[in-house]
Structures are given as structure tokens and as C-alpha cells.
Amino acid sequence: VDSVYAEPKKVVEVERTARELARILQIDSKEIQEKLRRGRSFEWIKRQISPKEAEAIKALRFPGIHFLKENKRFYPYGSLAAHVVGFVGLDLKGLEGIEFQYNALLNGKPLVWMMERDAIGRGIFLSDPPIEKESQSRNIILTLDTHLQRIAEVELEEAVQKWEAKGGMAIIMEPKTGKILAMASSRGSTPEMAKKQVCMMVLMRPPIPVRRATSRASMT
């Protein structure tokens, strides 16, 4: 996605630029003006904006206003297992849940790619981007079953409401292997908003022997 930034020294009409950016991005015009008057070489205006906002700003062709492409985490199952998956910040650094615990594996090792600029400020890369095996990100596959996870979350929420409980947790585990098939909290949220809720913290330990358990018992 696009993120918009400014080179304040190259902005010509500060008030008009701030006013138009504020109108498109729905943020305070005075805040933008303050950034544009600081005289720095780089100022974020707004990160991870929508395609519609980006097109509107590009059409204005304001001097000193530029864009950078940034990655944005996408959660195909929405709020499902949000307390387990966790969430990331704008820089894609994990802040809770699996995202936090395995941040180094998911994001890989940071790399430095040097470049120079020509007379009008355009970037010139002098070499190909460095690619190292250790720097590449990894995939993490959870044992959660999406079908069971959804059932656990729905049943738990209904039970909490029925008994007027303050909250609750539910876990479905495969006794023979210790695989966690579902793990739910009574407070649902999208992964991005999980920081506003009570997150479930999980410690990875060897499976606990269970003599007998039913799916009904394991969800209560």
C-alpha cells in the first residue's frame, strides 16, 4: 500500500498543500502545516493510505509530496483466532500473540541497501538489493482448525452471555499429540484491534496426559 510523506524544504504552498491533504486524508490541517514548516528533509504525513486517497493526492501534483510503498498485514480470516494470532504495528513488528513471539522469523533480518540521489533528488541504487538466506522471512503454520476455532468462539461467547460471566477461555486439544485445534477468548476482535482487548498468552509446553476427554468437555 502507499504511504505519503513530505520533503518540507521542497513544499511551495504550505497552507494550500496542508489544506488539501487534510481534506483527502481526513486529518487536522494544522498538524500537517506544523510538519511542513519544520524544515526537515523527511516527514510522514500518513502511512498506509487507501488507493482512493493516494490517487487523489497524486492528481494534485504538489511539489515535495511523495509516496513510499509499504507492506501491510492481511488477515484472510478476519477476527478468527485474533487473540492467538495477535497483531502488528505500522512497521509490521509483532506486538502480541504469535506475531510477537515469532516476529524475527516472520519478518526476517533487516537489510541495508545504500543509494545515492541525483541533482533533482531522484534515488539511484548502485547495486542489486542484498539477499541473504538468514534475512529471508519464514512461514509459520499453526495447528488450529478453522472450523473448530469458529465453533469454539461462538459457543464460548454464547455461554458467557447466557451465564453473564465477565469473560472466558476455551481450548480444544488433540490428547494424543497435544496439538491445539482451537483456542478462544470471550472478547472477540480483529487482529489489528486485539491490543484493546484482553489477549490470551500461550506458553508452549509438552502436552499434558489426558485419560479421557470429549469435545464437549474440552470446550467448557
N, C-alpha and C positions, 0 to 999 in steps of 0.2 A: 504494500500500500504506500501511498505518498505521504510524506511529512513535509510541511512547509517551514522554511527558515528564511532569515533575512541577513543581508550584509548591510548593516546600518549606514556605513560610510557611503554606500552607493545609492541609497534611497534618496530620491529627488524631492517628492512632495510627501512629507511625513504625515501631515494631518489627513490628507485625502487617502493616502495608502492605508493608514490605520483605520479610517472610517469604513472603507470598502472591505478590508479584510475582516473587520469586526462584524459587518453585516452578513458576510458569507459564512463565517465560522461561528457566529453566534457567541462571541466573547466580547469582553469590555474593550472599547476603543482606547480608553486612557491607558490601559495596561499595555496595549500594543505600542502606543506612542512612546511610553517610557522606555520600552526595549529599543525602539528605533532611534532614540536620542542618546543612548548610552555611548555611542561611538565605537562599539566593539566590532570585531570582524565577523562575528557569528552570533546569532540569537535565534533560538527556536521560537516560532510563532505558534504552531500547533502540530502535534505529532499524530500520525495515523488518522488522516482525514479521509472522508468518503470520496469516491471517484467524482461525484457531482460537485463537491466543494473544490476539488483540485481543478476540474475543467473550468469552473467559474473564475478561479484566480488566475489560471494560465491565460484566459481570454483577455484579462486586463493588461497584461504585459508590463507590469510595474518593474522599474529598474531596482535591482537589489533584492528582489524576492525570488527565491529558488526552491527547488524540491529535491528531496532525497528519497530513494526507495528503501523501505524498511520491511522486515518480515513481521507478520502478525499471527499469533497463535489462533488456530481454528479448532473448535471442538465439535465434531460432527454429531455427537450425541447430546449436545446442549448441556442441560443441568444434570444429566445422569451421572452418578458417582462423582459429583463435583467435590465432595469432601475428601475423597480418596485421591483424585487426580490433582487437586489443588489449582493454583493459578500462577501466572507470571506477570511481571511488571511490563512497562513500555519497552524496556531494553531486553525483553524475553528472558530475564533472570527469574528462576523459580523462587517463589516466596512462601508457598505452602504445599503440603501433600507430596505426591510423587514428583511433581515439578521441582520442588525444593530439594528433596532428598537426593535426586539423581540429576541435578542441574548440570554438573560437569560432564556427564555422559551425553545428555540430551543436546547441549549446546556446543560441545567440543571445546578445543583450546583456542583462545583468541589469537589472531594472526595480525602482523603489522605489514601493511602494503604501502610503500612510500610512493609519493607522486610529486610532481612539480606543477607550477602554473605558468601559463604564457602571459603575455603583456596585458591581455584583457580578462585574465582571471580564470580561463578555462583549464581544467585539470588535465595533466599529461602523465600517464603512467609509463614508467620507463622499463617495466618488466612485467611478465605474467604474474598473476597472483600466486603467492606461495601456497602449496598444498602439501601438507604432511599427514601421514597416517594417524598420528596422535591427535591431530587437530580436528579430524572429522567427527561429526556428531554420530550418536548411536540411537538405535530404536530400542524401546522397552515395551515388552509385551506382557500385559497383566493377565492373571488367571480369571478375572471377573467374567461372568457370563451375563451379557446384556439383558437377556430375558429374565433371569433370576434377580438381577440387580433391580430391574424395574418393578418386579413383584415385591421385593423386599422393601423398597422405598414407599410404594403405595400402601402396602399392608401396615407398615410401621406408622405412617402418617395417620391412617385411619384409626389405629389403636390409640395413638397419642391423643387424638381429638375425642375419641369415644370415652376414654378414661380421664380426660382433662389433665394429662400429665404435662410437666414442664418441658419434657423432651425425651428422647430415647435413642437407642442404637440397636442395630440388628446385623448379625453376621451369619452367613451361610458358608460352611466349610465342608470340604470333602475329607471325611475322617481318615481314610487310608493314606492319603498323601499330604494332608494339611493345606491343600490349595484353598485359597479364599475365593469363593464363587460369587459372593455378594457381600457388600459392606455398606450400610446405610446409616444416615443420621436423620433425625426427625425434622431438621431445619433444612429444607431444600434451597438450592441456589445455583446460579450458573457458575462455572469455574472462575470467571473474572470477578464475580461478586462474593466469592467464598470468604474473602477476608473480613466481610461484615458479619459473618455467621460464626458459629462455634464449629471449628474444624475437628475432624477425627484424626488423632495422631496414632500412627501404627508402628509398632516395633516388630521387626522381623525376627521371629524366634522359631525354634524347632516345633513341629506340630505336637499338640497335647493328646495323649492317647484317650480315645473315647470308646467305651464299650458298646454303647447303643445310643443312637440318636435318630430322630425323624426330622424331615424337612420342616414340619410344623414346630417342633421343639427348638430347632436351631435358629428359627426366625423370631422367637419370643424373647 
